[in-house]
Amino acid sequence: MKKFKSIALALVVVLSAVSVTAQTKKVDVAKSTINWTGKKVTGQHEGTINLKDGALVFKGKKLVGGTFNVDMTSLLATDLKAGQGKEKLEGHLKSEDFFGTEKFATATLVFKKLVTKAPNVYTVTGDLTIKGITKPVTFDLTTTANTASSTVIIDRTKYDIKYGSGSFFDNLGDKAISDEFTLAVALKF
């Protein structure tokens, strides 16, 4: 009987040590959105950019990882209409002055560290690569059973995007562009 109890106890210990299998949830890129806002002294511009693909990794209900690829060539301005400078702004943002999309068609984000902030809210630190330059970025991400959302603030100058930056150029006056831009991300999976 003692031997049976020892085996049963060992079995319980082994079963409790088995971790929950990770589940990868692919992002539905057609139903997910990324809206950007860039500010300048005289106002701001807004637009969209598309995900190529992405996935969040869960163990049970806990978020443990994520990877995303963004199609930089899909960058659009939504605050302007054709003939109001829309094409000029989009062309400039895709040029070497900004994102250089001809050479750097994809930006990537890989989650490196996740800390639970509240139920279904995580502080994420990830490696963000824009224009071939990888830097850490930290933001909060809120999840539900089939969605995730975040607002991410990115300092463009860390990715060698210095055009119109008052941090690098003097006498820009009302032509200065904020170093930071904001992404409002809404994912469905």
DAKAJO-V735915 format. One record per residue. N is the residue number from 1. PSI is psi in whole degrees, 0 to 359 (* if undefined). D_FIRST is the distance of its C-alpha to the first C-alpha in Angstrom with 1 decimal. Layout:
n & psi & d_first
N & PSI & D_FIRST
N & PSI & D_FIRST
//
This chain:
n & psi & d_first
1 & 321 & 0.0
2 & 320 & 3.8
3 & 319 & 5.4
4 & 317 & 5.0
5 & 321 & 6.4
6 & 318 & 8.7
7 & 316 & 9.9
8 & 316 & 10.5
9 & 317 & 12.3
10 & 319 & 14.2
11 & 318 & 15.3
12 & 316 & 16.6
13 & 315 & 18.4
14 & 314 & 20.0
15 & 323 & 21.0
16 & 337 & 22.6
17 & 342 & 24.4
18 & 124 & 26.0
19 & 159 & 29.5
20 & 136 & 31.5
21 & 138 & 33.9
22 & 143 & 37.5
23 & 125 & 40.0
24 & 125 & 43.6
25 & 114 & 46.1
26 & 139 & 49.6
27 & 136 & 52.5
28 & 100 & 55.0
29 & 333 & 58.1
30 & 334 & 60.5
31 & 356 & 59.1
32 & 153 & 58.6
33 & 148 & 61.4
34 & 116 & 62.5
35 & 131 & 65.6
36 & 153 & 67.4
37 & 126 & 69.8
38 & 133 & 72.1
39 & 152 & 74.5
40 & 172 & 77.9
41 & 321 & 80.4
42 & 9 & 82.3
43 & 215 & 79.3
44 & 165 & 76.4
45 & 152 & 75.5
46 & 157 & 72.5
47 & 194 & 71.0
48 & 162 & 68.1
49 & 146 & 66.2
50 & 146 & 63.8
51 & 140 & 60.3
52 & 314 & 60.0
53 & 166 & 56.2
54 & 160 & 53.3
55 & 147 & 49.6
56 & 144 & 47.1
57 & 128 & 43.5
58 & 146 & 40.8
59 & 109 & 37.1
60 & 234 & 36.0
61 & 1 & 38.9
62 & 129 & 39.7
63 & 130 & 42.7
64 & 354 & 42.0
65 & 172 & 45.1
66 & 149 & 48.4
67 & 143 & 51.3
68 & 143 & 54.8
69 & 128 & 58.0
70 & 135 & 61.3
71 & 96 & 64.4
72 & 337 & 67.1
73 & 347 & 69.8
74 & 2 & 69.1
75 & 124 & 70.2
76 & 149 & 72.6
77 & 129 & 74.6
78 & 353 & 74.4
79 & 354 & 76.7
80 & 153 & 79.8
81 & 162 & 81.4
82 & 137 & 83.2
83 & 352 & 86.5
84 & 16 & 85.4
85 & 5 & 84.1
86 & 308 & 80.7
87 & 321 & 81.2
88 & 314 & 82.6
89 & 313 & 79.6
90 & 317 & 77.0
91 & 320 & 78.8
92 & 317 & 79.0
93 & 330 & 75.3
94 & 348 & 74.5
95 & 175 & 76.9
96 & 337 & 76.3
97 & 329 & 77.3
98 & 262 & 74.0
99 & 351 & 71.2
100 & 52 & 72.9
101 & 339 & 71.2
102 & 321 & 73.2
103 & 327 & 71.4
104 & 76 & 68.2
105 & 344 & 67.4
106 & 137 & 63.7
107 & 149 & 62.1
108 & 153 & 58.3
109 & 127 & 55.7
110 & 120 & 52.2
111 & 135 & 49.8
112 & 326 & 48.5
113 & 133 & 47.0
114 & 131 & 45.8
115 & 128 & 45.1
116 & 122 & 44.1
117 & 323 & 47.0
118 & 172 & 46.0
119 & 123 & 44.1
120 & 17 & 45.4
121 & 127 & 47.9
122 & 143 & 47.6
123 & 117 & 49.9
124 & 134 & 50.3
125 & 126 & 51.8
126 & 166 & 52.9
127 & 115 & 55.2
128 & 128 & 58.3
129 & 119 & 60.7
130 & 134 & 64.3
131 & 35 & 67.2
132 & 6 & 64.9
133 & 128 & 64.1
134 & 126 & 60.5
135 & 153 & 59.9
136 & 148 & 57.1
137 & 142 & 57.4
138 & 137 & 55.4
139 & 164 & 55.2
140 & 141 & 53.1
141 & 129 & 51.7
142 & 133 & 50.6
143 & 154 & 48.4
144 & 191 & 47.6
145 & 327 & 45.6
146 & 20 & 48.6
147 & 163 & 51.1
148 & 147 & 51.7
149 & 153 & 54.8
150 & 157 & 56.3
151 & 122 & 59.5
152 & 128 & 60.0
153 & 126 & 62.9
154 & 132 & 64.0
155 & 106 & 66.5
156 & 333 & 68.5
157 & 338 & 70.1
158 & 344 & 66.9
159 & 26 & 67.3
160 & 36 & 70.9
161 & 89 & 72.3
162 & 358 & 75.1
163 & 127 & 77.9
164 & 15 & 79.5
165 & 124 & 77.2
166 & 345 & 78.8
167 & 341 & 76.3
168 & 341 & 78.1
169 & 139 & 81.6
170 & 164 & 84.3
171 & 35 & 86.9
172 & 338 & 84.9
173 & 230 & 86.0
174 & 8 & 85.0
175 & 357 & 83.8
176 & 140 & 80.7
177 & 136 & 77.4
178 & 143 & 74.2
179 & 333 & 71.7
180 & 143 & 68.8
181 & 159 & 68.2
182 & 138 & 65.6
183 & 125 & 63.3
184 & 112 & 62.0
185 & 129 & 59.1
186 & 111 & 57.6
187 & 143 & 55.0
188 & 139 & 53.6
189 & * & 50.8
//
